[in-house]
């Protein structure tokens, strides 16, 4: 008799996702694929790499390009004239400050950069 006074709890069986007709659900992937951007557009937006290499080789290709740039820069740096020669030719002016003063200024500049000042 006590059970007769209790309200019965009902189970909500409404679906979580909206109900779609079967055709619309089946075709959603097809519709998304039709609107997929071209590879060239993804490369232009830097979403995909511009490389034609296999994906397993792309990381090695990037690393190789980085080392090639570093080698090229090192080659160019090795052929530049010494500061003394540039001062002698009048292209560079000697800094009248002492090395300690230069160091202190460099430290101050670095602190300013880190604090967002410079």
mmCIF file of the C-alpha atoms, coordinates in Angstrom:
data_MODEL
# 
_entry.id   MODEL 
# 
loop_
_atom_site.group_PDB 
_atom_site.id 
_atom_site.type_symbol 
_atom_site.label_atom_id 
_atom_site.label_alt_id 
_atom_site.label_comp_id 
_atom_site.label_asym_id 
_atom_site.label_entity_id 
_atom_site.label_seq_id 
_atom_site.pdbx_PDB_ins_code 
_atom_site.Cartn_x 
_atom_site.Cartn_y 
_atom_site.Cartn_z 
_atom_site.occupancy 
_atom_site.B_iso_or_equiv 
_atom_site.pdbx_formal_charge 
_atom_site.auth_seq_id 
_atom_site.auth_comp_id 
_atom_site.auth_asym_id 
_atom_site.auth_atom_id 
_atom_site.pdbx_PDB_model_num 
ATOM 1   C CA . UNK A 1 1   ? 0.000  0.000  0.000   1.00 0.00 ? 1   UNK A CA 1 
ATOM 2   C CA . UNK A 1 2   ? 2.904  2.317  0.629   1.00 0.00 ? 2   UNK A CA 1 
ATOM 3   C CA . UNK A 1 3   ? 3.981  1.776  -2.973  1.00 0.00 ? 3   UNK A CA 1 
ATOM 4   C CA . UNK A 1 4   ? 0.682  3.145  -4.284  1.00 0.00 ? 4   UNK A CA 1 
ATOM 5   C CA . UNK A 1 5   ? 1.380  6.597  -2.756  1.00 0.00 ? 5   UNK A CA 1 
ATOM 6   C CA . UNK A 1 6   ? 4.873  6.943  -4.257  1.00 0.00 ? 6   UNK A CA 1 
ATOM 7   C CA . UNK A 1 7   ? 5.070  8.770  -7.590  1.00 0.00 ? 7   UNK A CA 1 
ATOM 8   C CA . UNK A 1 8   ? 6.533  6.592  -10.312 1.00 0.00 ? 8   UNK A CA 1 
ATOM 9   C CA . UNK A 1 9   ? 9.786  7.826  -11.800 1.00 0.00 ? 9   UNK A CA 1 
ATOM 10  C CA . UNK A 1 10  ? 9.843  7.774  -15.541 1.00 0.00 ? 10  UNK A CA 1 
ATOM 11  C CA . UNK A 1 11  ? 12.915 7.302  -17.698 1.00 0.00 ? 11  UNK A CA 1 
ATOM 12  C CA . UNK A 1 12  ? 13.570 10.050 -20.238 1.00 0.00 ? 12  UNK A CA 1 
ATOM 13  C CA . UNK A 1 13  ? 14.236 8.280  -23.502 1.00 0.00 ? 13  UNK A CA 1 
ATOM 14  C CA . UNK A 1 14  ? 14.709 11.334 -25.715 1.00 0.00 ? 14  UNK A CA 1 
ATOM 15  C CA . UNK A 1 15  ? 17.922 11.068 -27.766 1.00 0.00 ? 15  UNK A CA 1 
ATOM 16  C CA . UNK A 1 16  ? 20.876 13.304 -26.907 1.00 0.00 ? 16  UNK A CA 1 
ATOM 17  C CA . UNK A 1 17  ? 21.692 14.132 -30.506 1.00 0.00 ? 17  UNK A CA 1 
ATOM 18  C CA . UNK A 1 18  ? 19.059 15.603 -32.785 1.00 0.00 ? 18  UNK A CA 1 
ATOM 19  C CA . UNK A 1 19  ? 17.153 13.100 -34.850 1.00 0.00 ? 19  UNK A CA 1 
ATOM 20  C CA . UNK A 1 20  ? 17.947 13.321 -38.535 1.00 0.00 ? 20  UNK A CA 1 
ATOM 21  C CA . UNK A 1 21  ? 16.556 11.346 -41.385 1.00 0.00 ? 21  UNK A CA 1 
ATOM 22  C CA . UNK A 1 22  ? 18.885 8.481  -42.331 1.00 0.00 ? 22  UNK A CA 1 
ATOM 23  C CA . UNK A 1 23  ? 19.834 9.941  -45.715 1.00 0.00 ? 23  UNK A CA 1 
ATOM 24  C CA . UNK A 1 24  ? 20.931 13.249 -44.210 1.00 0.00 ? 24  UNK A CA 1 
ATOM 25  C CA . UNK A 1 25  ? 23.117 11.476 -41.665 1.00 0.00 ? 25  UNK A CA 1 
ATOM 26  C CA . UNK A 1 26  ? 24.685 9.203  -44.260 1.00 0.00 ? 26  UNK A CA 1 
ATOM 27  C CA . UNK A 1 27  ? 25.424 12.067 -46.604 1.00 0.00 ? 27  UNK A CA 1 
ATOM 28  C CA . UNK A 1 28  ? 26.975 14.381 -44.008 1.00 0.00 ? 28  UNK A CA 1 
ATOM 29  C CA . UNK A 1 29  ? 30.492 12.983 -44.510 1.00 0.00 ? 29  UNK A CA 1 
ATOM 30  C CA . UNK A 1 30  ? 30.090 13.215 -48.270 1.00 0.00 ? 30  UNK A CA 1 
ATOM 31  C CA . UNK A 1 31  ? 28.940 16.827 -47.958 1.00 0.00 ? 31  UNK A CA 1 
ATOM 32  C CA . UNK A 1 32  ? 31.902 17.725 -45.742 1.00 0.00 ? 32  UNK A CA 1 
ATOM 33  C CA . UNK A 1 33  ? 34.323 16.107 -48.170 1.00 0.00 ? 33  UNK A CA 1 
ATOM 34  C CA . UNK A 1 34  ? 32.836 18.064 -51.077 1.00 0.00 ? 34  UNK A CA 1 
ATOM 35  C CA . UNK A 1 35  ? 33.597 21.337 -49.252 1.00 0.00 ? 35  UNK A CA 1 
ATOM 36  C CA . UNK A 1 36  ? 37.104 20.260 -48.271 1.00 0.00 ? 36  UNK A CA 1 
ATOM 37  C CA . UNK A 1 37  ? 39.756 22.807 -49.349 1.00 0.00 ? 37  UNK A CA 1 
ATOM 38  C CA . UNK A 1 38  ? 42.320 21.888 -52.016 1.00 0.00 ? 38  UNK A CA 1 
ATOM 39  C CA . UNK A 1 39  ? 45.837 20.879 -50.996 1.00 0.00 ? 39  UNK A CA 1 
ATOM 40  C CA . UNK A 1 40  ? 47.249 24.051 -52.582 1.00 0.00 ? 40  UNK A CA 1 
ATOM 41  C CA . UNK A 1 41  ? 44.958 26.180 -50.396 1.00 0.00 ? 41  UNK A CA 1 
ATOM 42  C CA . UNK A 1 42  ? 46.090 24.309 -47.274 1.00 0.00 ? 42  UNK A CA 1 
ATOM 43  C CA . UNK A 1 43  ? 49.744 24.790 -48.271 1.00 0.00 ? 43  UNK A CA 1 
ATOM 44  C CA . UNK A 1 44  ? 49.097 28.502 -48.855 1.00 0.00 ? 44  UNK A CA 1 
ATOM 45  C CA . UNK A 1 45  ? 47.610 28.817 -45.350 1.00 0.00 ? 45  UNK A CA 1 
ATOM 46  C CA . UNK A 1 46  ? 50.623 26.914 -43.884 1.00 0.00 ? 46  UNK A CA 1 
ATOM 47  C CA . UNK A 1 47  ? 48.404 24.088 -42.679 1.00 0.00 ? 47  UNK A CA 1 
ATOM 48  C CA . UNK A 1 48  ? 50.250 21.527 -44.815 1.00 0.00 ? 48  UNK A CA 1 
ATOM 49  C CA . UNK A 1 49  ? 53.949 21.633 -45.677 1.00 0.00 ? 49  UNK A CA 1 
ATOM 50  C CA . UNK A 1 50  ? 54.888 22.606 -49.236 1.00 0.00 ? 50  UNK A CA 1 
ATOM 51  C CA . UNK A 1 51  ? 56.975 19.457 -49.536 1.00 0.00 ? 51  UNK A CA 1 
ATOM 52  C CA . UNK A 1 52  ? 56.210 16.617 -51.916 1.00 0.00 ? 52  UNK A CA 1 
ATOM 53  C CA . UNK A 1 53  ? 58.233 14.205 -49.780 1.00 0.00 ? 53  UNK A CA 1 
ATOM 54  C CA . UNK A 1 54  ? 56.615 11.333 -47.961 1.00 0.00 ? 54  UNK A CA 1 
ATOM 55  C CA . UNK A 1 55  ? 55.274 12.326 -44.526 1.00 0.00 ? 55  UNK A CA 1 
ATOM 56  C CA . UNK A 1 56  ? 57.802 10.048 -42.827 1.00 0.00 ? 56  UNK A CA 1 
ATOM 57  C CA . UNK A 1 57  ? 60.634 11.999 -44.500 1.00 0.00 ? 57  UNK A CA 1 
ATOM 58  C CA . UNK A 1 58  ? 59.333 15.544 -44.032 1.00 0.00 ? 58  UNK A CA 1 
ATOM 59  C CA . UNK A 1 59  ? 60.883 16.024 -40.584 1.00 0.00 ? 59  UNK A CA 1 
ATOM 60  C CA . UNK A 1 60  ? 64.280 14.910 -41.879 1.00 0.00 ? 60  UNK A CA 1 
ATOM 61  C CA . UNK A 1 61  ? 63.852 17.258 -44.849 1.00 0.00 ? 61  UNK A CA 1 
ATOM 62  C CA . UNK A 1 62  ? 63.186 20.208 -42.503 1.00 0.00 ? 62  UNK A CA 1 
ATOM 63  C CA . UNK A 1 63  ? 66.232 19.302 -40.431 1.00 0.00 ? 63  UNK A CA 1 
ATOM 64  C CA . UNK A 1 64  ? 68.403 19.049 -43.553 1.00 0.00 ? 64  UNK A CA 1 
ATOM 65  C CA . UNK A 1 65  ? 67.198 22.469 -44.791 1.00 0.00 ? 65  UNK A CA 1 
ATOM 66  C CA . UNK A 1 66  ? 67.986 23.982 -41.387 1.00 0.00 ? 66  UNK A CA 1 
ATOM 67  C CA . UNK A 1 67  ? 71.523 22.566 -41.430 1.00 0.00 ? 67  UNK A CA 1 
ATOM 68  C CA . UNK A 1 68  ? 72.046 23.743 -45.000 1.00 0.00 ? 68  UNK A CA 1 
ATOM 69  C CA . UNK A 1 69  ? 71.052 27.315 -44.019 1.00 0.00 ? 69  UNK A CA 1 
ATOM 70  C CA . UNK A 1 70  ? 73.390 27.165 -41.022 1.00 0.00 ? 70  UNK A CA 1 
ATOM 71  C CA . UNK A 1 71  ? 76.252 25.933 -43.213 1.00 0.00 ? 71  UNK A CA 1 
ATOM 72  C CA . UNK A 1 72  ? 75.601 28.675 -45.750 1.00 0.00 ? 72  UNK A CA 1 
ATOM 73  C CA . UNK A 1 73  ? 75.617 31.363 -43.052 1.00 0.00 ? 73  UNK A CA 1 
ATOM 74  C CA . UNK A 1 74  ? 78.784 29.974 -41.479 1.00 0.00 ? 74  UNK A CA 1 
ATOM 75  C CA . UNK A 1 75  ? 80.476 30.001 -44.897 1.00 0.00 ? 75  UNK A CA 1 
ATOM 76  C CA . UNK A 1 76  ? 79.525 33.657 -45.437 1.00 0.00 ? 76  UNK A CA 1 
ATOM 77  C CA . UNK A 1 77  ? 80.604 34.640 -41.927 1.00 0.00 ? 77  UNK A CA 1 
ATOM 78  C CA . UNK A 1 78  ? 83.979 32.965 -42.377 1.00 0.00 ? 78  UNK A CA 1 
ATOM 79  C CA . UNK A 1 79  ? 84.731 35.228 -45.373 1.00 0.00 ? 79  UNK A CA 1 
ATOM 80  C CA . UNK A 1 80  ? 83.780 38.527 -43.811 1.00 0.00 ? 80  UNK A CA 1 
ATOM 81  C CA . UNK A 1 81  ? 86.582 40.927 -42.906 1.00 0.00 ? 81  UNK A CA 1 
ATOM 82  C CA . UNK A 1 82  ? 87.814 41.362 -39.357 1.00 0.00 ? 82  UNK A CA 1 
ATOM 83  C CA . UNK A 1 83  ? 86.536 44.378 -37.367 1.00 0.00 ? 83  UNK A CA 1 
ATOM 84  C CA . UNK A 1 84  ? 90.057 45.854 -37.370 1.00 0.00 ? 84  UNK A CA 1 
ATOM 85  C CA . UNK A 1 85  ? 90.061 45.879 -41.180 1.00 0.00 ? 85  UNK A CA 1 
ATOM 86  C CA . UNK A 1 86  ? 86.636 47.583 -41.263 1.00 0.00 ? 86  UNK A CA 1 
ATOM 87  C CA . UNK A 1 87  ? 87.852 50.240 -38.801 1.00 0.00 ? 87  UNK A CA 1 
ATOM 88  C CA . UNK A 1 88  ? 90.958 50.735 -40.937 1.00 0.00 ? 88  UNK A CA 1 
ATOM 89  C CA . UNK A 1 89  ? 88.795 51.150 -44.084 1.00 0.00 ? 89  UNK A CA 1 
ATOM 90  C CA . UNK A 1 90  ? 86.532 53.648 -42.305 1.00 0.00 ? 90  UNK A CA 1 
ATOM 91  C CA . UNK A 1 91  ? 83.431 51.444 -42.513 1.00 0.00 ? 91  UNK A CA 1 
ATOM 92  C CA . UNK A 1 92  ? 83.249 50.793 -38.784 1.00 0.00 ? 92  UNK A CA 1 
ATOM 93  C CA . UNK A 1 93  ? 83.930 53.236 -35.983 1.00 0.00 ? 93  UNK A CA 1 
ATOM 94  C CA . UNK A 1 94  ? 85.694 52.132 -32.853 1.00 0.00 ? 94  UNK A CA 1 
ATOM 95  C CA . UNK A 1 95  ? 83.554 52.154 -29.726 1.00 0.00 ? 95  UNK A CA 1 
ATOM 96  C CA . UNK A 1 96  ? 85.193 54.414 -27.104 1.00 0.00 ? 96  UNK A CA 1 
ATOM 97  C CA . UNK A 1 97  ? 83.558 52.515 -24.214 1.00 0.00 ? 97  UNK A CA 1 
ATOM 98  C CA . UNK A 1 98  ? 85.452 49.992 -22.135 1.00 0.00 ? 98  UNK A CA 1 
ATOM 99  C CA . UNK A 1 99  ? 84.475 46.296 -22.308 1.00 0.00 ? 99  UNK A CA 1 
ATOM 100 C CA . UNK A 1 100 ? 82.966 46.579 -18.808 1.00 0.00 ? 100 UNK A CA 1 
ATOM 101 C CA . UNK A 1 101 ? 80.712 49.446 -19.904 1.00 0.00 ? 101 UNK A CA 1 
ATOM 102 C CA . UNK A 1 102 ? 79.606 47.511 -22.982 1.00 0.00 ? 102 UNK A CA 1 
ATOM 103 C CA . UNK A 1 103 ? 78.849 44.484 -20.803 1.00 0.00 ? 103 UNK A CA 1 
ATOM 104 C CA . UNK A 1 104 ? 76.808 46.525 -18.317 1.00 0.00 ? 104 UNK A CA 1 
ATOM 105 C CA . UNK A 1 105 ? 74.763 48.063 -21.125 1.00 0.00 ? 105 UNK A CA 1 
ATOM 106 C CA . UNK A 1 106 ? 74.155 44.641 -22.664 1.00 0.00 ? 106 UNK A CA 1 
ATOM 107 C CA . UNK A 1 107 ? 72.924 43.326 -19.303 1.00 0.00 ? 107 UNK A CA 1 
ATOM 108 C CA . UNK A 1 108 ? 70.595 46.307 -18.866 1.00 0.00 ? 108 UNK A CA 1 
ATOM 109 C CA . UNK A 1 109 ? 69.232 45.823 -22.373 1.00 0.00 ? 109 UNK A CA 1 
ATOM 110 C CA . UNK A 1 110 ? 68.591 42.150 -21.686 1.00 0.00 ? 110 UNK A CA 1 
ATOM 111 C CA . UNK A 1 111 ? 66.726 42.935 -18.444 1.00 0.00 ? 111 UNK A CA 1 
ATOM 112 C CA . UNK A 1 112 ? 64.681 45.571 -20.259 1.00 0.00 ? 112 UNK A CA 1 
ATOM 113 C CA . UNK A 1 113 ? 63.711 43.046 -22.957 1.00 0.00 ? 113 UNK A CA 1 
ATOM 114 C CA . UNK A 1 114 ? 62.634 40.509 -20.364 1.00 0.00 ? 114 UNK A CA 1 
ATOM 115 C CA . UNK A 1 115 ? 60.593 43.104 -18.502 1.00 0.00 ? 115 UNK A CA 1 
ATOM 116 C CA . UNK A 1 116 ? 59.009 44.257 -21.753 1.00 0.00 ? 116 UNK A CA 1 
ATOM 117 C CA . UNK A 1 117 ? 60.610 47.672 -21.716 1.00 0.00 ? 117 UNK A CA 1 
ATOM 118 C CA . UNK A 1 118 ? 62.752 47.640 -24.840 1.00 0.00 ? 118 UNK A CA 1 
# 
